[in-house]
Amino acid sequence: MNAIAPFEGIGASVKRKEDLRFLSGRGRYTDDMNRPGQTHAVFLRSPHPHARIDAVDSAAARAMPGVVAIFTGADIKASGIGGLPCGWGVKNKDGTPMAEPAHPVLAHERVRHVGDPVAMVIAETRAQAKDAAEAIMVSYTPLGSVATVTAAVAPGATEVHEGVAANTSFDWHIGDKAITDAAFAGAAHTVSFDLVNNRLVPNAMEPRAAIGEFDPTNDEYTLYTTSQNPHVIRLLMGAFVLNIPESRLRVVAPDVGGGFGSKIFHYAEEAAVTWAAPRVKRPVKWTCDRTEAFISDAHGRDHVSHAELALDKDGKFLGLRVQTLANMGAYLSTFAPAVPTYLYATLLAGCYATPTIYAEVKGVFTNTVAVDAYRGAGRPEATFLIERLVDVAAKATGIDRIELRRRNFIPADAFPYQTPVALEYDSGDYQSTLDMALAASDWAGFEARRSAAAAKGKLRGIGISTYVEACGIAPSHVVGQLGARAGLYEVANIRVHPTGSITVFTGTHSHGQGHETTFAQLIADRMGVPMNQIDVVHGDTSRIPFGMGTYGSRSLAVGGSAMVKAMDKIVLKGRKIAAHLLEASLEDIEFEGGKFRVAGTDREKTLTEISLAAYVPHNYPIDELEPGLEETAFYDPKNFTYPAGAHVCEVEIDPATGQTEVIAFTAVDDVGRVINPMIVEGQVQGGVAQGIGQALLEHAVYDAEGQLLSGSLMDYTMPRADDLPNVAVSHHTTLCTHNPLGVKGCGEVGAIGSPPAVINAVVDALRDYDVTHINMPATPPKLWGIINAARPALAAE
Amino acid sequence: MYDFAYHKPTSIADAVKILAADPDAKPVSGGHTLLPALKHRLNQPSALVDLSGIAELRGIKREGDTIIIGAMTRHGEVATSDIIKSAIPALAHMASTIGDTQVRNRGTMGGSLANNDPAADYPAAAMALGAKFQTDRRTLAAEDFFQGMFTTALEPDELLIAIHFPVPKKAGYAKLKNPASRYSMCGVFVADGAAGIRVAVNGAGPGVFRQEAAEAALSANWSPEAVAGVKQDPDGLNSDIHGSAEYRAHLVTVMTKRAVLDAG
């Protein structure tokens, strides 16, 4: 390695290798791909929230110019393939399995939400397919419908799936009810409130797309798709839907323009284009419109909850009780049941040493788009509940909200800490992250800023959220007991080429996270090879041995750890080769900075010399070692990782309009060891942007029947740059104790920690009004309504 | 998008001739409303008559106490025109708040006015300033031109040529944007000009309208305080997921005050 080369290892803010490609328009996304002879598919979708399909007449459409084929739910059913599988089964309180009604690839006999696909039109061009789709006559008999969880569980509500009583897929619980009830019975204080976690539409910049292809010469299928986890799609679609052996199904997820969870799931369109390809004997391509994405991408959040906290006279938390109705939408999406259960209720301890917790969660079907994991997935919902509840308790007890948090934090010397809701936190230092956040945000100086704002006629508020979350979902044997229908390890294959450059094949997938840089840094740091000689390959099941993909902030903690294991094997083999070449014993060979050296001497071989010897084994311990220098590792995590932190938000509300401006946002996060601080800061900034979006702007609004009112960017408020402050990001690091890198994950902390900080600030700004809680999003008319109701004279300025 | 014929005439006469010969043809200026509608298959014209090749539709000039703005003049040109900035700064300011840079570099004043979207900005300025609408065959007053939501007095084959704005003594504009679309939720343009003291409201109702109580209050006393007590009747105002009619009615008062402050 060149001695004057800039430091590229762990801890360096190396610029992202992939950005030149992305910023200069040379990214290669699924829609950029065009296969020889390809056709174009368009899906005709239900305009009804719930209806019986009486007839589908596609005769006229079939005769339209350019039409290649039209398939309906009846065709799919007749072909005998399976429905879309759910990848996580949870159990009811009584131990019985959840209700898991079929999710057909194309709706048959019944549509259950606006956007449910009814027919697939395949034509020479996309415009011709759209023309033909408009010519299909579908006779519907509209049925009653339910759009909200409260309506869906009400007595006499329409059943979204016949025979699923009270529209309840599962009635699940965690924790000890009797002990928790007893804690409440003896408490000096109890507080409670009702809250809603608003439904969100993910809106990744790149809409979904898929191309299905079939090669009859070898019976091989290829699916190009916008996925965060191509191996998972191969497994689910091959094994459960289309009955294709994995050996004959290749899934490619090339550059993907953002996922945020919405591209984890196996979607109907992927299966449909793959199923259709051999039938039309040509590749079939589908690209989602933005408007179509609103009614076909899985949505996020959508909880309705009741939360109660018991405290002793000094404000110590004695117990927490939670009841949540979680909207599943019309069907169980791939990981939907895990989100409001094992990714939500297990986080209800938060940062606090609450001795007992009992949570009941019902997963409820409605006539809406399916709901599944969205950046944070369950943990934002838990954090919003806890961190609002602590502020509600502070107000009720008169204890300062910072002091109340401090009194209840799990102490830094109490780790590993077993919570009453299954998780064991391995490390953290919540008092220190709080101290840093208070200092960085000048919490102490707030009242002066509030007074200054008041002089300008503005209501200024400050809010804090101290959160913990769980990343790197694991270990496989535990999640298996909890209902996961897959393992949750990760795979790395590291190939040192003969001349010393390195290719890393990872089962994770990068769709904005900068893996090509972070992983290359990780390899460079250990192997002593410059980053420009390290390439990271992801997103193709034909090139990568296996993998579980990228979600839940797992890529570095799990995927990076697999790389460390693979590098351990490479280094060991390299030491054996070096021992042979240097005529030394294995124990005496050290590896550092790209060189294998006999300890205490200057006798050494570079990695390049060793790799060349491995591939040109003329002088080589051939009886003991195979040639080549390539290793594969599967890493199964020992525990989740537990990023934590403190977020402080400061807002000003214009009482005349109800508009909120986020003046300042401070994030102090403990994400464990940081490989690339610039990328981590970007991840936190982006996550906070989404959190502020949830808190103030975003809301998927359905009417009572199930029509999506915020069905486009004209009505769905995505956060824009001018809605956001410059987020001050810093770190307080405690290392993860159970993975070899000490990393915890940074992809979701921003979206998890920020929403309650924002709402706590808004509620604080309105401290002179009688406000306990404000549901998200805190829109101008909502806040103006509160202000106006209390002080009509003031509201008109 | 459905198929359509495309024409790019170079004179007003040719454009009118094409439109007159084909009742299903539509003129397109900046295309910011029409093109998305076409893409969503919500509109199926037989032909688009692209007005961007007609040089005489563009440009900003001052004739005496009137500013004449060609219908194809883009928002960005209105926002940055020295003529408008010195004569009617509130109009330049209004143009600078429309959409974003890309929108302002494509969208045109004539296109916006002829579309008469209730949430568009310009109708309030035209109404408050007492603008005159010059078409290929006549001149219309603002109160005759605007006929309610997405409707104007223009015949299907009639082209808006230019808008004549009398230079006011003073004028001001304030609005609250829809957080999602960034169109106007409620915008108020106040002017003290040739047409008297006028207060015109966009965004809040099904079309631009004058707030006569505010006009009376300002005629008696031109000050923000004078309009603080004006109560807009919410009846008939827009109500949607972004705000109730009551909220918009309240905003009329707030934005009127702010527009007066803006006018100075």
Boltz contact constraints between the chains, C-beta under 6 A:
constraints:
  - contact:
      token1: [A, 656]
      token2: [B, 254]
      max_distance: 6.0
  - contact:
      token1: [A, 657]
      token2: [B, 176]
      max_distance: 6.0
  - contact:
      token1: [A, 697]
      token2: [B, 179]
      max_distance: 6.0
  - contact:
      token1: [A, 701]
      token2: [B, 241]
      max_distance: 6.0
  - contact:
      token1: [A, 709]
      token2: [B, 241]
      max_distance: 6.0
  - contact:
      token1: [A, 714]
      token2: [B, 181]
      max_distance: 6.0
  - contact:
      token1: [A, 715]
      token2: [B, 180]
      max_distance: 6.0
  - contact:
      token1: [A, 716]
      token2: [B, 180]
      max_distance: 6.0
  - contact:
      token1: [A, 717]
      token2: [B, 179]
      max_distance: 6.0
  - contact:
      token1: [A, 717]
      token2: [B, 180]
      max_distance: 6.0
  - contact:
      token1: [A, 781]
      token2: [B, 243]
      max_distance: 6.0
  - contact:
      token1: [A, 781]
      token2: [B, 247]
      max_distance: 6.0
  - contact:
      token1: [A, 796]
      token2: [B, 253]
      max_distance: 6.0
